[in-house]
Amino acid sequence: MLALDHIVFAGKNAEEASQRYGSKFAIKAIKGGEHENWGTYNYLAYFSNHSYIEWMGIQNEEVAENSNNPLIQHLIHHIKNGEPGPFQIALRTDQMNDYINHFKKNNIAFKGPFEGHRIRPDGTELKWRMLFPSYDYTKEMLPFLIEWDEPIRLTGPNVASLSNPQAITDIYYGGVDKEVFAHIYQLKPRRLLKNQLTIQNTKIHFNKERLLQFHLA
């Protein structure tokens, strides 16, 4: 079953953005690391339901501008248009190859998978894959799928003191309707929950607003 992995925030200065958010909502963020092949870096805040917020900033504009990764292209669009804040959702899976087959079988356009890696501040390396159902980032958003090379270690920090006690309990999303979303991501909607889908560690509420919002509790 899919789970929420993380929510991505755009910002010119990821460190300052994470500090402002942390002060406002009483959460602590840590330095994540650098994505040298994308020209970006991040700060992270982990939560008790094995999810996190990622504040992503651009470190090397030339590298970022030339990236073919849809997430980086989407990030650049938000920064250039002065639209900081949450803009993308990563859904965690350990069956990415099955999703590739599902997309091909059902003629769902997609990009990837893209290989990702970054170096932690302690020098160790993280690796993952990303798969993107195609969307026009200038006017819509579809969550991307992420599969970690070491799933058990990467669902949250190894040191309990780095995790915040809150959880991301609800996501409010207005990209596509529930039925289309359920088809793309192979979810089974419950008829009684008209505008809601439940995944492993949170609930997704569907509305007509384009803004991505979420609730911490």
DADAHU-V63982 format. One record per helix or strand of 3 or more residues. SS is the DSSP state (H for helix, E for strand). FROM is the first residue (numbers start at 1). LEN is the number of residues. Records with the same first field share a line. If there is no record, write none. Layout:
BEGIN
SS = FROM-LEN + FROM-LEN
END
This chain:
BEGIN
E = 3-8 + 30-6 + 40-8 + 51-8 + 85-8 + 110-11 + 125-9 + 144-5 + 168-6 + 196-4 + 202-5 + 213-4
H = 14-12 + 61-5 + 70-11 + 96-10 + 151-4 + 160-3 + 178-7
END
